């Protein structure tokens, strides 16, 4: 793996970089989104559609949870096939294994013990030990993988928080010693809502022989106000020339908060949950022309963030989801058609909508990178958050 920060394009802590990894023939620009998958594929998009409808290099980052392979096809079978790249015929995509499954359930801190991490699976709760986890991950042959972590919610005691850091560091050492294939490893950093524990964990992990860092324990009850200090406590203790990956920051405002703290890679279930609910993203970020270029939200109706395609108002609407969008769905289908598909419970509805939502959210990350490169990230972030707050206030006032 090769990673380089574009030194001239940093904007405060926010930074732009280039990631070259695995069999992907082109570099990945960061900050970037890893698409959340179930067993290696987005929930509603097949391998052929993934490559044809989302051809952008930004769509070649895929995050999967090894926990999904605890049942069904055996890890040995996947290994014999040649790993996920071979099994799914996605040879030019980057696969990242993260031991967290926000779709099924997050790790249960009360069931986790010193021997391994406990996870809820469709077949019940299972305890995964480091040796079992490394064997499982090795069979998938991902481009990089994250070590086991004992994630805890924000409300646990200080003692439980310290224990979670100690366990995560011990499992990190176990995973490093068990890794015989020389694959790329991201060390896990936890610490809950304690700045001191975040600081301690980051310092310890930074001393290990890892290729990058995964920051966990977010999206588990902490507030937006306290999160900034927690992120800073971690990134301040990490090397500048290594990638930083975070889970649990999925909303646009949360992504911007992570970028402001110096995070490079994000994975979340935001697009999945939007699509499942029938919501379409409608906020392509557009830049005004002129010397004093600024960023603003386009006026697309609804709450200027998303629209509910199941609503009856779209039954006869023959316009695309977003007029200026060049995704496969908007170029070929109308709101009325998608509304019909949802009303008759046709699976194609989720497929077309996930293509659009993924395209839109990848465009959001592209706008973030451009803002950083032009030295206008803070302005971009401020305008986005303020516009979003005004939209929410207006929507609440109209109810």
SULMORA-V651865 format. One record per pair of residues at least 24 apart in sequence whose C-alpha atoms are under 8 Angstrom apart, sorted by sequence separation. I is the first residue (numbers start at 1). GAP is how many residues later the second one is. D is the distance in Angstrom with one decimal. If there is no record, write none. Layout:
BEGIN
i->I gap->GAP d->D
i->I gap->GAP d->D
END
This chain:
BEGIN
i->35 gap->24 d->7.1
i->40 gap->24 d->5.5
i->147 gap->24 d->7.2
i->148 gap->24 d->6.8
i->165 gap->24 d->7.8
i->186 gap->24 d->5.8
i->187 gap->24 d->7.8
i->189 gap->24 d->7.2
i->281 gap->24 d->5.9
i->282 gap->24 d->5.0
i->315 gap->24 d->5.9
i->329 gap->24 d->7.3
i->33 gap->25 d->7.4
i->34 gap->25 d->7.7
i->37 gap->25 d->6.8
i->39 gap->25 d->6.2
i->147 gap->25 d->5.8
i->165 gap->25 d->6.1
i->185 gap->25 d->5.5
i->186 gap->25 d->5.7
i->187 gap->25 d->6.4
i->188 gap->25 d->6.2
i->189 gap->25 d->6.1
i->190 gap->25 d->6.3
i->192 gap->25 d->5.7
i->281 gap->25 d->4.3
i->282 gap->25 d->6.9
i->314 gap->25 d->6.4
i->315 gap->25 d->7.0
i->32 gap->26 d->7.1
i->35 gap->26 d->6.2
i->36 gap->26 d->6.3
i->37 gap->26 d->6.1
i->38 gap->26 d->6.4
i->39 gap->26 d->7.2
i->164 gap->26 d->7.5
i->165 gap->26 d->5.9
i->184 gap->26 d->7.5
i->185 gap->26 d->5.7
i->186 gap->26 d->4.5
i->187 gap->26 d->4.9
i->188 gap->26 d->4.8
i->189 gap->26 d->4.9
i->190 gap->26 d->5.4
i->191 gap->26 d->7.0
i->192 gap->26 d->7.5
i->235 gap->26 d->7.0
i->280 gap->26 d->5.2
i->281 gap->26 d->6.7
i->309 gap->26 d->6.8
i->329 gap->26 d->6.8
i->330 gap->26 d->7.2
i->34 gap->27 d->4.8
i->35 gap->27 d->4.8
i->36 gap->27 d->5.2
i->37 gap->27 d->5.4
i->38 gap->27 d->7.5
i->39 gap->27 d->7.8
i->148 gap->27 d->7.9
i->164 gap->27 d->7.1
i->184 gap->27 d->6.1
i->185 gap->27 d->6.8
i->186 gap->27 d->4.7
i->187 gap->27 d->5.8
i->188 gap->27 d->6.0
i->189 gap->27 d->6.0
i->190 gap->27 d->5.6
i->231 gap->27 d->7.3
i->235 gap->27 d->6.7
i->279 gap->27 d->6.1
i->280 gap->27 d->5.4
i->312 gap->27 d->7.8
i->328 gap->27 d->7.3
i->329 gap->27 d->5.9
i->33 gap->28 d->7.1
i->34 gap->28 d->5.1
i->35 gap->28 d->5.8
i->36 gap->28 d->6.4
i->37 gap->28 d->7.9
i->147 gap->28 d->6.4
i->186 gap->28 d->5.8
i->188 gap->28 d->6.8
i->219 gap->28 d->7.9
i->220 gap->28 d->7.8
i->235 gap->28 d->7.8
i->279 gap->28 d->5.4
i->280 gap->28 d->6.5
i->311 gap->28 d->7.4
i->327 gap->28 d->7.4
i->328 gap->28 d->7.3
i->28 gap->29 d->6.7
i->29 gap->29 d->7.6
i->34 gap->29 d->5.6
i->39 gap->29 d->6.0
i->162 gap->29 d->7.3
i->193 gap->29 d->6.6
i->213 gap->29 d->7.6
i->215 gap->29 d->7.3
i->218 gap->29 d->6.7
i->219 gap->29 d->4.5
i->228 gap->29 d->6.9
i->232 gap->29 d->5.8
i->279 gap->29 d->4.5
i->280 gap->29 d->6.8
i->309 gap->29 d->6.8
i->310 gap->29 d->5.3
i->327 gap->29 d->6.1
i->27 gap->30 d->8.0
i->28 gap->30 d->6.7
i->38 gap->30 d->7.0
i->39 gap->30 d->7.0
i->161 gap->30 d->6.1
i->212 gap->30 d->5.4
i->213 gap->30 d->6.4
i->214 gap->30 d->6.0
i->215 gap->30 d->6.1
i->216 gap->30 d->6.2
i->217 gap->30 d->7.8
i->218 gap->30 d->5.0
i->219 gap->30 d->6.4
i->224 gap->30 d->7.7
i->228 gap->30 d->7.8
i->231 gap->30 d->6.2
i->278 gap->30 d->5.8
i->279 gap->30 d->6.0
i->309 gap->30 d->5.4
i->26 gap->31 d->7.3
i->62 gap->31 d->7.2
i->64 gap->31 d->7.2
i->66 gap->31 d->6.3
i->117 gap->31 d->7.2
i->161 gap->31 d->6.3
i->206 gap->31 d->7.4
i->211 gap->31 d->6.8
i->212 gap->31 d->5.0
i->213 gap->31 d->4.9
i->214 gap->31 d->4.6
i->215 gap->31 d->4.7
i->216 gap->31 d->5.8
i->217 gap->31 d->7.5
i->218 gap->31 d->6.9
i->277 gap->31 d->8.0
i->278 gap->31 d->5.7
i->279 gap->31 d->8.0
i->60 gap->32 d->7.4
i->61 gap->32 d->6.2
i->62 gap->32 d->5.9
i->63 gap->32 d->5.8
i->64 gap->32 d->6.2
i->65 gap->32 d->5.6
i->66 gap->32 d->7.0
i->67 gap->32 d->6.8
i->117 gap->32 d->7.2
i->165 gap->32 d->7.1
i->169 gap->32 d->7.5
i->198 gap->32 d->6.7
i->202 gap->32 d->5.4
i->206 gap->32 d->5.9
i->211 gap->32 d->7.8
i->212 gap->32 d->6.1
i->213 gap->32 d->6.0
i->214 gap->32 d->5.6
i->215 gap->32 d->6.7
i->216 gap->32 d->7.4
i->278 gap->32 d->6.2
i->310 gap->32 d->6.3
i->327 gap->32 d->6.4
i->60 gap->33 d->4.7
i->61 gap->33 d->5.0
i->62 gap->33 d->5.0
i->63 gap->33 d->4.7
i->64 gap->33 d->5.2
i->65 gap->33 d->5.2
i->66 gap->33 d->6.2
i->67 gap->33 d->7.8
i->117 gap->33 d->6.3
i->161 gap->33 d->7.7
i->193 gap->33 d->7.8
i->202 gap->33 d->7.8
i->206 gap->33 d->7.3
i->212 gap->33 d->7.8
i->214 gap->33 d->7.8
i->228 gap->33 d->7.1
i->309 gap->33 d->7.9
i->310 gap->33 d->6.9
i->60 gap->34 d->5.9
i->61 gap->34 d->6.4
i->62 gap->34 d->6.2
i->63 gap->34 d->6.0
i->64 gap->34 d->6.2
i->65 gap->34 d->5.4
i->67 gap->34 d->7.4
i->193 gap->34 d->7.9
i->195 gap->34 d->7.2
i->199 gap->34 d->5.2
i->203 gap->34 d->5.7
i->61 gap->35 d->7.7
i->63 gap->35 d->6.9
i->65 gap->35 d->6.0
i->162 gap->35 d->6.7
i->169 gap->35 d->7.6
i->195 gap->35 d->5.5
i->198 gap->35 d->6.1
i->199 gap->35 d->5.7
i->202 gap->35 d->5.9
i->203 gap->35 d->7.2
i->325 gap->35 d->8.0
i->24 gap->36 d->7.8
i->65 gap->36 d->6.1
i->158 gap->36 d->7.8
i->161 gap->36 d->7.5
i->165 gap->36 d->6.2
i->169 gap->36 d->7.2
i->194 gap->36 d->7.3
i->198 gap->36 d->5.8
i->202 gap->36 d->6.7
i->193 gap->37 d->6.9
i->196 gap->37 d->7.9
i->112 gap->38 d->7.2
i->147 gap->38 d->7.1
i->154 gap->38 d->5.5
i->155 gap->38 d->7.9
i->195 gap->38 d->6.1
i->199 gap->38 d->7.0
i->144 gap->39 d->6.6
i->145 gap->39 d->6.6
i->146 gap->39 d->5.9
i->147 gap->39 d->6.6
i->149 gap->39 d->6.0
i->151 gap->39 d->6.4
i->152 gap->39 d->7.9
i->153 gap->39 d->6.3
i->154 gap->39 d->5.2
i->282 gap->39 d->7.1
i->97 gap->40 d->7.2
i->143 gap->40 d->7.3
i->144 gap->40 d->4.7
i->145 gap->40 d->5.2
i->146 gap->40 d->4.8
i->147 gap->40 d->5.8
i->148 gap->40 d->6.9
i->149 gap->40 d->7.6
i->150 gap->40 d->7.4
i->151 gap->40 d->7.9
i->152 gap->40 d->5.9
i->153 gap->40 d->7.9
i->282 gap->40 d->6.1
i->47 gap->41 d->6.8
i->109 gap->41 d->7.1
i->130 gap->41 d->6.2
i->134 gap->41 d->6.5
i->143 gap->41 d->6.7
i->144 gap->41 d->5.7
i->145 gap->41 d->6.0
i->146 gap->41 d->6.1
i->147 gap->41 d->5.8
i->149 gap->41 d->7.3
i->151 gap->41 d->7.3
i->280 gap->41 d->7.3
i->284 gap->41 d->7.9
i->47 gap->42 d->7.4
i->109 gap->42 d->6.7
i->144 gap->42 d->7.1
i->146 gap->42 d->6.5
i->47 gap->43 d->7.2
i->107 gap->43 d->7.7
i->109 gap->43 d->5.5
i->131 gap->43 d->7.7
i->138 gap->43 d->7.8
i->40 gap->44 d->7.1
i->107 gap->44 d->6.7
i->108 gap->44 d->7.8
i->109 gap->44 d->7.8
i->130 gap->44 d->6.4
i->131 gap->44 d->7.2
i->134 gap->44 d->6.9
i->97 gap->45 d->6.4
i->107 gap->45 d->8.0
i->130 gap->45 d->6.1
i->134 gap->45 d->6.9
i->189 gap->45 d->8.0
i->96 gap->46 d->5.8
i->95 gap->47 d->5.0
i->96 gap->47 d->6.0
i->97 gap->47 d->6.5
i->98 gap->47 d->6.2
i->99 gap->47 d->6.8
i->131 gap->47 d->6.9
i->40 gap->48 d->7.7
i->94 gap->48 d->7.5
i->95 gap->48 d->5.3
i->96 gap->48 d->5.1
i->97 gap->48 d->4.5
i->98 gap->48 d->5.2
i->99 gap->48 d->7.4
i->94 gap->49 d->5.9
i->95 gap->49 d->6.9
i->96 gap->49 d->5.4
i->97 gap->49 d->6.1
i->98 gap->49 d->7.7
i->99 gap->49 d->6.3
i->96 gap->50 d->7.8
i->99 gap->50 d->7.7
i->67 gap->52 d->7.8
i->71 gap->52 d->7.7
i->68 gap->53 d->7.5
i->114 gap->53 d->6.4
i->67 gap->54 d->7.2
i->40 gap->55 d->7.6
i->83 gap->56 d->6.2
i->84 gap->56 d->5.5
i->85 gap->56 d->7.9
i->83 gap->57 d->4.5
i->84 gap->57 d->6.7
i->82 gap->58 d->7.9
i->83 gap->58 d->5.0
i->84 gap->58 d->7.2
i->79 gap->59 d->7.9
i->82 gap->59 d->7.6
i->83 gap->59 d->7.5
i->79 gap->60 d->4.5
i->75 gap->61 d->6.2
i->78 gap->61 d->6.3
i->79 gap->61 d->6.2
i->78 gap->62 d->6.4
i->79 gap->62 d->7.6
i->76 gap->63 d->6.4
i->75 gap->64 d->5.5
i->153 gap->64 d->6.9
i->278 gap->64 d->7.6
i->75 gap->65 d->7.0
i->151 gap->65 d->6.7
i->152 gap->65 d->6.1
i->151 gap->66 d->5.0
i->154 gap->66 d->6.2
i->155 gap->66 d->7.4
i->24 gap->67 d->7.6
i->25 gap->67 d->6.6
i->149 gap->67 d->7.6
i->153 gap->67 d->4.7
i->154 gap->67 d->5.2
i->23 gap->68 d->6.6
i->24 gap->68 d->4.4
i->146 gap->68 d->6.6
i->152 gap->68 d->7.3
i->153 gap->68 d->5.9
i->154 gap->68 d->5.4
i->23 gap->69 d->5.3
i->24 gap->69 d->5.6
i->153 gap->69 d->7.6
i->23 gap->70 d->7.0
i->24 gap->70 d->6.4
i->66 gap->70 d->6.9
i->23 gap->71 d->7.2
i->66 gap->71 d->6.4
i->22 gap->72 d->6.4
i->278 gap->72 d->7.4
i->21 gap->73 d->7.2
i->280 gap->73 d->6.7
i->276 gap->74 d->6.8
i->275 gap->75 d->6.0
i->278 gap->75 d->7.6
i->281 gap->75 d->7.8
i->280 gap->76 d->7.4
i->281 gap->76 d->5.7
i->284 gap->76 d->6.4
i->280 gap->77 d->6.1
i->283 gap->77 d->7.8
i->275 gap->78 d->6.1
i->282 gap->78 d->7.8
i->285 gap->78 d->7.8
i->275 gap->79 d->5.7
i->281 gap->79 d->6.6
i->284 gap->79 d->7.1
i->285 gap->79 d->6.5
i->281 gap->80 d->7.8
i->284 gap->80 d->6.8
i->272 gap->82 d->7.3
i->275 gap->82 d->7.3
i->285 gap->82 d->6.7
i->271 gap->83 d->7.1
i->274 gap->83 d->7.9
i->305 gap->83 d->7.7
i->295 gap->84 d->7.9
i->296 gap->84 d->7.8
i->304 gap->84 d->7.7
i->294 gap->85 d->7.7
i->295 gap->85 d->5.7
i->271 gap->86 d->6.2
i->294 gap->86 d->7.2
i->271 gap->87 d->6.4
i->296 gap->87 d->6.6
i->297 gap->87 d->6.9
i->304 gap->87 d->6.8
i->295 gap->88 d->7.1
i->296 gap->88 d->6.7
i->303 gap->88 d->5.7
i->295 gap->89 d->7.9
i->303 gap->89 d->6.8
i->271 gap->90 d->7.7
i->297 gap->90 d->7.1
i->296 gap->91 d->7.9
i->303 gap->92 d->6.7
i->260 gap->118 d->7.9
i->22 gap->121 d->5.4
i->21 gap->122 d->6.9
i->256 gap->125 d->6.4
i->253 gap->132 d->6.6
i->103 gap->166 d->7.1
i->102 gap->167 d->7.1
i->1 gap->183 d->7.2
i->63 gap->204 d->7.0
i->1 gap->210 d->7.7
i->31 gap->228 d->7.1
i->43 gap->229 d->7.2
i->34 gap->231 d->7.0
i->36 gap->231 d->6.4
i->31 gap->232 d->7.1
i->32 gap->232 d->6.4
i->33 gap->232 d->5.9
i->34 gap->232 d->5.9
i->35 gap->232 d->6.4
i->36 gap->232 d->6.3
i->31 gap->233 d->4.4
i->32 gap->233 d->5.1
i->33 gap->233 d->4.9
i->34 gap->233 d->4.9
i->35 gap->233 d->7.6
i->36 gap->233 d->6.1
i->30 gap->234 d->5.6
i->31 gap->234 d->5.7
i->32 gap->234 d->6.4
i->33 gap->234 d->5.9
i->34 gap->234 d->7.8
i->5 gap->235 d->7.7
i->30 gap->235 d->6.9
i->31 gap->235 d->7.8
i->5 gap->236 d->6.4
i->36 gap->236 d->7.6
i->4 gap->237 d->6.1
i->3 gap->238 d->6.9
i->4 gap->238 d->7.6
i->3 gap->239 d->6.4
i->3 gap->240 d->6.7
i->15 gap->244 d->7.4
i->14 gap->245 d->5.2
i->13 gap->246 d->7.7
i->14 gap->246 d->4.6
i->13 gap->247 d->5.6
i->14 gap->247 d->6.1
i->15 gap->247 d->6.0
i->17 gap->247 d->7.6
i->12 gap->248 d->7.4
i->13 gap->248 d->5.4
i->14 gap->248 d->4.7
i->15 gap->248 d->7.9
i->16 gap->248 d->7.7
i->13 gap->249 d->5.0
i->14 gap->249 d->7.4
i->15 gap->249 d->7.6
i->54 gap->273 d->7.9
i->53 gap->274 d->7.4
i->53 gap->275 d->5.8
i->54 gap->301 d->7.3
i->53 gap->302 d->7.1
i->59 gap->303 d->7.4
i->58 gap->304 d->6.6
i->54 gap->305 d->7.0
i->44 gap->306 d->6.2
i->45 gap->306 d->5.7
i->44 gap->307 d->4.9
i->45 gap->309 d->7.3
i->44 gap->310 d->6.8
i->45 gap->310 d->7.4
i->33 gap->329 d->6.9
i->32 gap->330 d->7.9
i->33 gap->332 d->7.1
i->32 gap->333 d->6.2
i->31 gap->334 d->6.7
i->31 gap->337 d->7.6
i->31 gap->338 d->6.5
i->30 gap->339 d->7.0
i->29 gap->340 d->8.0
i->16 gap->353 d->6.2
i->16 gap->356 d->6.6
i->15 gap->357 d->6.6
i->16 gap->357 d->7.0
i->14 gap->358 d->7.0
i->11 gap->361 d->5.8
i->10 gap->362 d->6.4
i->11 gap->362 d->7.9
i->9 gap->363 d->6.1
i->10 gap->363 d->7.2
i->14 gap->363 d->7.5
i->9 gap->364 d->4.7
i->11 gap->364 d->5.6
i->8 gap->365 d->8.0
i->9 gap->365 d->7.3
i->10 gap->365 d->7.4
i->11 gap->365 d->7.4
i->9 gap->366 d->6.9
i->11 gap->366 d->6.5
i->11 gap->367 d->7.7
END
